[in-house]
Amino acid sequence: MILDLLNYNDNSLNENVYKFRTNATNFKIHFKIENSVVGNYPHFGLSAREGILLVYKFIDEDYWFNVDAYARRNDVAVNMAHITDGKRMYDVIVYGPNLTSLTELSIEISDEFQSEIIDMNSSRRIMILGGLNSFGIGCTSSGVMFSNIIQRNFNAEVKKIVFNNRNYLENIYNYLKNESIPDVDVSILELDCYNQNDILVEKYLEDIISILEEYSDNIICWLAIPSIKSNKKENALKIINNYDVIFNDLSFIFDENHSDMCTYSNNFINDSANMFISIELTKNLRGVLNWNI
């Protein structure tokens, strides 16, 4: 059986995230990408740029585990015999690349096993908005992006409006003004970053929050900025204090107790930082939403 994940449309907000269910002890993945990355991305893992990552969970259990990351091979044989006996059903999520586009993604499974594509529709809807950190720059694979951790742990639909750009608030504003915006339970907005132009924060942040209020039942705002740029946090707070939003300062990932394991520099965070961000934002989500994980 062939599961054509790329051409299956479940009308969810999720993009570049695919899910199937099987009891197979092995299967093959066929995938191709276009527009391979040209440029230097030392802080961004190969599979996150132009590959895929697989995670799995038995349907009667709660926790996800990594299968593996793949890149620069169009056909991959995945052995699950050490994980399953061919009887227990499990779900697999496939996370696509961030800087390239998939032109093929299909799963080949022997007819002796069961398999099906799983809809990712959910009554839980989240919108993630931000810049380099929210885009996933600094992650070794797309599975460790904080937005993807939240997506799978809450079994939610996640709309990402994120940009590989330090001056991202202008991009977000233009997107919100010109594109169709979904109604969501909560929007999670990255307020500022180390080297964004302060003029853009003053120009666009207030308008962005005003627009999000129309589409979001709740708004969570966060930032992570080194202490030498503490004025950026103060400027953002002056604006958001006029709105009914939740603020989470995650700048601790740049302090002396965390920076060596969470950051590459003042400009880039890594996998560990994404883990901390997902944990803290999960606390916010639990506080405002009646969701359980």
Order of alpha helices (4+ residues) and beta strands (2+ residues): beta-beta-beta-alpha-beta-beta-beta-beta-beta-beta-beta-alpha-alpha-beta-alpha-beta-alpha-beta-alpha-beta-alpha-alpha
